[in-house]
């Protein structure tokens, strides 16, 4: 079983760095007598200038069948991370791992990464060969980097290579380290210091109902909806000014939905094939919420700027391959520049939800939450509510930060509460006036935000 717990924040580690915890080896350390004999036999062949002889000896034939597919980096890690578990489920063992450089005549240790599965850090083959002994079959799986971000995985079997690869992919779809997780498009787990919930965000009532219906409800009822003939995919665009809660809504959904959550930022779109790789992963770990941040940065109207990435995105969202059990949510501050064939096309994006100004009641609740560590009169709070009309949540948060800073400057340090927390600070009308005067908002956007 793959571990799906949310992890605490830690420094991002590149795959090539040495992990803090020694990972489990790619190769089984304790082998059956048959596996030990097979390993000794192929080890002698490693002295040859090419790996072909090692493969042929292991498979007992020079004329072996080969099946191969090409995958992006994240899909490669999903497949290769699940391979040792799949082998053991079949009652087999991984008995050898080598990297052959036939032109140089070298036999090297394979290039590896790590993933965390079942609470343990395990090695993952990124380039090289794995020799697998099954009860009635011998298999050699190899990975080769053919281009930046593209890898070729080959399976060579003593029985049926295509059948082995097909069974392995079915297993990997249900047993991989990203299924049910929240992660970025490059495969990095989305880790934060705390989890977000619906208590952290305030949305217009219509937006909240739409999310409940077209995201939460759609995921919950997808089998019934499919039986009724409803297409098994949805698309929503969240549009509105900066600071209105679009990104925060993504964080809330990532931490509350019972689905895989794939977060895509513009930094992940470095080439047109990136969308193909991203959607391939989304389909593989479905049900998936695909969250496209800042859609306008890579989906600008073709009349304004022509990009191959835009064409690939449209093709992947509504092309030849079905996106079953995938909900695509995109955010934008500039809906007007987004390609019309995206924003006006059901099947790609079915709904456009505007995150707009909150009413007085919502703004009051937000200020009450932000000022929990302050003492403020009812009249003072009402004055703040009326004085902050049309502020974004980010602006409200900065205003309350200013209030706290000015209050502490006035009052100085005080004794801590019994729980070690600082005592509440007093905020009166004079302090509010000073804070509002200091915090001048040059551009007031519509609101619908949160308390961080």
N, C-alpha and C positions, 0 to 999 in steps of 0.2 A: 504493500500500500504506500502511495506517495504521500509525503508530509505536506499539509496545506496550511500550517499555522502561519500567521503573520509574524515576521521576524523583526527584532529590534533594529534600530538604525546602526549602520556601521559603514566604515569607509569602503568605497567601491574598490574592488580588487580586480585587476586585469587577469584574464585567464592564464597568462604566462607566468604570473608571479607564484612563488612557492606558497601553498596554503598553510595557514596557521596550524591546522590539524592534518596529520598525515592521512591521505585518503586511502581507502581500500584499493588494492591493486586491481588492474584490469584482468590479471591472470589469477586463477585459483591456486592457492599455495599448497593445499593438500589434494593430491590427485589419486584416482583409482589406479591400480596396476596397469590397466589398458591405456589410460591417459598418460601415465608416466612413460610407458614404452613408446607411445606415439610422439610425445614431446622429445624424447631422446633421439628418435629417428629424424625428425625434422631439424633438430638443432644442428646435426652434422651437415645438413644441406645449406645452412646459413653461410658456410664458407664459400659457396659459389658466388660469382659476381652478380647474380640476379636472383630475385625471389621466386622466379617461375619454377625452378627445380624444387624449392621447398614446398610450394603449393602442390605441384604434381606428385611429389612423394607422399604428402599428407593425404591427398585425395585418391591415391593409388592409380592415377591415370594422367597422361600428358594431354589427353583429349577431354578436358572438362568443360562443362557448360558454365556460362557466365551471364549474370543479369545485373544491370546497372541503372541507376537513376541519379539525377543531379538535384541538389538541394541548397538552400541558403544556409548561413551559419547557424541560425537558431534551430531550424528543422534538423540539421545535422546533429546538434547536441541533443535534441529530443529523442531522435532515433538511437544514437549511439549510447546515450545515457540509460536507455531501457534495455539494451541488448544483453548485458550480463544477467539481469533478472529473467529475461525471456529464456535464455539458455538454461538457467537453473530450473525454471518451471517445466522445461521439457526433459529434465533429468540429465542434462549434459554438463560439460565443464569447458571453460576457456583455458586452454593449456599452453598458449604461447602468444606473444605480442612482439612484433618486430617492424622496423621501418627499413625498406630496401631502397638503395639508390643505385640502380643497375649501371648507370653510365659512369659513376665514380667507383663502383665496386665496393660500396660500403654497406654494412649492416649496422643499423643504429637503433637506439631506444625510440619507441614511437612518440609522436608529439601528443600530449594529453592536456585535458582541462579537468575541471571537477564540477560535480553537482551534488546537492544534498538530497538524498532519497532515504525515506524511512529513518530520519534522524541521523543518518551517517553520511559522511563525505566520501564520495566514490569517484574514482578516476573515470574519465571519458576519453575514448580514442578520437583524436582530431585528424591524425594523419598516420597511416601505417596499416599493418595487417593484424587480424586476430584469428587464431586457429581454434576452432570449436569442435569438440568431440561430443556427438549425441549418441544415444543408444543404438540407432541404426543408420546413422548418417554422419558424414564429416563435412564441415563447412568452413570456408575461409571468407571472412568479411574484410574488405579494405576500404580506406578513405583516402582520397587524394584531392588536394586543392587545385582546381583547374583555372580559377580566376578569382579575383578579389571578391570575397563574399559568396562564392559558388564552389561547391564541393561535389565530387562524384563518389557515390557509395556503390561498391560492387559486392555481389554475393556469388561465391563459387561453391557448388554443392556436389557431393558424390551421388546425389539422387536427383533433386529437382530444385534448381536455384530460384526460379520464379516463384515456386510454391513457398520456399523458405522465406523469401523477401516479403511475400504477401501476408503470411501468417505473422511475421515479425512486425509489420506495419500495423496490423489490426491490434496486436498486443500493445504496441507503443502508443496507439491512440488512446487507450484506456489507462495505461500505466507509464506516465512520464512526469517529470519533475515540475512542469508548468501547468498541468491540467488543474483547474480550480483555483489557480493562483492569480494575483494581480502582478503584472510584469510589464516592462518596457519592450519595445519592438526589437531590441537587440538581445532579449532573453534575460536581462537583469531583473531580479525580483524587486518589486516596488516596496521599499522598506521605509518606514517612517517611525518617529518616536512615539506616536500614539495612533490609535485607530479613530476614524471619523464616523459619525453617526448623523441621523436626521436632526438631532438636537443642535448640530453645529451650523445649520443653514436655514435661512428663511427665504422662501420662494413665493412668488405669486400663486394664488390658489389654482389657477388654471394650469400652470406649469407643473405643479406637484401632482395634480390629477392625471395629466398626460404622462408623466413619468410612471406613476403607479399603474396606468393602463397599458401603455405601449412598451414598457421595459419590464417592470416587476411582474405584472400580470401576464405579459406575453411569454416570459420565461417560464412562469409557473404553469401556464395552460397550453404550452406549445403542442403537446401531443393531441389534445382535443381540438385545437385550432387547425392542426394539419389534417385531421380527419374531416373537418368541415370544409377543406379546400383552401384555407388561408395560406398564402405563401409563407414559408418558414423563415422569413427574415424581415427586419424592420430597419428604418433609417430616420434619425432625428437630427435637426440642426438647432443648436442653442445659439441664439444671436442676441447681442446687446452690447452696451458700452463696457469698457474695462472696469473691473471691480464689482461686477454685479453677480458673481457667484458661479460662473460657468466652470471654471477649473475646480472650484471647491465641490461642485456637484459631482464632478468626476471622481474626486477622492471619496466622497460619501458612497457612491455606487460601487467603487472598487472594494470598499470595506464591508458592504452590507449585502451585496447580491450573491446568490448561490450560482456562480458561473465563473468561468475564466474571464479575466479583465486585461485587455491588451492596450496599453497606453502608447500612442504614437505622437511624437513631437516633430516639428520640422527638421530637427537635427538628424532624425532617423531616415529622412528622404534624401539620400545622397545620389540617387540615380533612378531612372524609370523602373528598372526591375525590382526596386525596393518594395513597391506596392504588391507585386506578385508574391514575393517572399513573405510579406506581412500577412496577406490574406491566406496564404497556404498554411501558416501557423495558426491563424484564427480558425480555419476550418478543422484543423487537426485536433485542437483542444476544445472544440465546441461542446456545449453552448458557450458562446463568447460574446462579451460586449467589447466592441472595437471602438476606442475613444480617440478620435482624430483632433488634436489640439491645433488651433489657429489654422483652420481650413483655408482661409484666404491667402496664406503664404505659399501654398503649393497648388491651389485650384483656382487661380485667377482667370477671369473671363478671357476666352480665346481672342476676342476682339482687342483686348488690351495687351496680352502677351501669350504667345504660343509656347507650350511646353509639352514634351513627350510624357512627363510624369502625369500631367492632367489626363491625357488620353488613357494611360495605363490604369489610373485610378478609376475612371468611369468604366473601363472594361472589366476590372476586377469586381466592382460593386454590382454590376448588372451585365455580365457577359456570358460566355459559354458555360462556365462552372457555376453550379448552384451554391449559394452561401447559406446552407441550411443551419438554422439555430444560431444565426449571427445577427446581433443588433449593432448597427453603426451609429455612433453619436459623434457629431462634429461640432466644434465651437468656432465662432468667428466674431470679431468686433466690427467687421465690414461686410455685411451680407451683400451689399450692392455690387461688390467687385467679384463675387464668387460666380463661376461659370453657370450660366442659366440652365444648361443641360444637367447640372447637378442639383441645383436648388429647386428647380421646377419640374423634377422628374420623379414621380412615385416609382418605387422599385429601387431607386438609389437613396433618395431621402423623401420620406412620406409626410413628415411634419416639420414645420419651422416653429420653434418655441422662442418667444421673446422674453428675456429676463429684464423686467422693467422696474419702475419705481414701486417701492412698497408703500402701503398706506401708513397713516399715523400710528395705528395700533401695532403694526409689525415693527416700525421704527422704535416705538416705546419699549417693546419687549427686547429688542436688540440692545438698546442703551442700558436697560436694567441688567442684562447679562454682562455687558462690558464693565459696568460700574458696581459689580458685586462687592469689591473691596473698598468701596467709598461710602460715606454717609452723605446723603443728599436729600433735600426736602422734596416733597411732592411737587411743590411749585417750581423748584429748580429743575426737576426732571421734565416737567411739562414745557418749561422754557427751552430746554435743550431739544425736545421733540419738535417744537415749532421752528426753532432756529436752524435746524438741520434738514429742512425740506429739500429733497432732491440730492442729498449727499449719497455717495456710494457707500457700501459697507466698509471698503478700505479707508475711505475718508472719515467715517464714523470711528473706526478703530484708531486712526491717527489722532483724531480730536480727543478721544478719551485718554490716549497715551499722554497727550499734552496736558490734560487736566491732572493726571497723576503726577507728572513731572513738576508742574507748578505747585501742586499741593504739598509734595514732599519737600520742595525747596522752601516753602513757607513754614511747614511744621517741623522739619528736621526728622531725625530718627526717633522712633518711639519703641517702647517695649514690645516684644513679640507676644502673640497669643499663645495659649497653652499648647497648640499644635505646632508652634514654631513659625507660624505665618506672621507677616507684618500686620500691625493693627490697621483697621480701616482709616482712611484719610478723609477729613471733612472737605466737602465741596459746596461753596455757597455761590450766590449770584455774582459777587465781585470776581470770584475765580473763574466762573463761567464766562463772564464778559471779557476777562483778560485772555482766556484761552481762545475764544472766538475771534478776538482781535488779532491774536498772534497767528492763528491758523487760518490763513486766507486761502480760500479755494478759488483758483482762477478759472477752472473749468469744472462745472458741476455735471456729473453724469447721472443717469438713472440708477436706481439702487435695487438690490435684491440679494444682499450678501450675507455675511456670517460673522460670528465671533470665532476667532482663530483658536 
